Amino acid sequence: MITKQEFWDLKDGKGTVLLRNTYDCSAALELAAEVNKGGGPMMGKRSDDCEVLGFIPNEEWLYDMYLIAARSAQRRGDMGKYTEYIKKYFRNKNKFATPHRRIYWQGSSAVILK
């Protein structure tokens, strides 16, 4: 939720303006902290398990460069780039991320590291 907006006219003769939005992201931070303290980011049942990467506030989709690029890639149907940008977002803003397991394949077996 946007809590404050500031608007400045730079008066440079070109009509340039600057808009600064301040928003509250405490809900997403609380969810991520709760998952980090709790049992982990897994959800679903048995083979339908899904691992949550993190929580993104709605306002971030409008302003963050990685999320804007991810949404653009998703619209083009490039899910590889979409995933890459989402991972970059969570690497950059790790307070919204949840810890997730890494699976390394060794021949025919998998080693799960936490």
Secondary structure, DSSP 8 states (H G I E B T S, - for coil): -EEEEEEEE--SSS--EEEEEEE--HHHHHHHHHHHHTT-SEESSGGG-EE--B---TTHHHH-HHHHHHHHHHHHT-HHHHHHHHHHHHHH-TTSB----EEEEETTEEEEE-
